[in-house]
Amino acid sequence: MGVFMDVFFFINMFKNIISTFFQNGIWVIGFFYLLIKTFESDKLKHFSKYVIGNVLVLLFVYSIIVSI
């Protein structure tokens, strides 16, 4: 019975990490997509790639910390 509870715990933890990451990450992607579509600029596109990457990494770390 103990092994089953351990497996359930890990599955639930990974589900929470993935769901939290994608629920928050879609807002970041959507915001920068609309920003790029509103203001057509190469500098903005280049800058937003770095910002999206950094924010998504921070959101993933946040999702892990919240789920543990």
N, C-alpha and C positions, 0 to 999 in steps of 0.2 A: 504494500500500500504506500510505503514511503517513496519508492521510486516513481510511482504514478504521480504523486503530488509534486515531486521535483520536476518532472517533465511538464506537468501542467503549469507550474510556476514559470519555467523558462519560455514556454510557448506564449503565455499571457504577457510576459515581459517584452518579448520581441514584437508581439502584436501592438502593444502600447507604444513602443519606440517608433515603429513604422507608421502607425496612424497619427501620432502627434507630429512627426516630421512632415508627412504629406499634407496634413490639415493646415499647418502653418506655412509650409513651403509654397503652396499654391498661391498664397497671397503675395509672396515676394515675387514670384515669377509673373503673376498677373500685373502687379504694379509696374515692374520694369518693362513689360511688354507694352502696356499702354503708354508709358512715358516715352519709349522709343518711337512708337507709332505717332505720338503727338508732336514730338520734336525730332525731326530727321537730322541727325548729326553723327558724324563718324566718331568724334571725341566722346559723345554720350554713349554710343554703342560700345566702344572700347572700355570706357570707365564702368559701365553697367555690368559687363562680363565679370570684372574683378569683384564688384560689390555683390553681385548675385552669388558668386562662388564663396566669398567670405561669409555672407549671411547664411547660406545653406549649411556650411560647415558648423557655424555657431548654433544653428537650429538643431542640427543632428546631435551635437554635444549636449545641448539643452534637453533634447528628447531622451537621451540616455540617462542624464542626471535625474530627471523627473520620474522616470520609470523605475529607477533603482530605489 
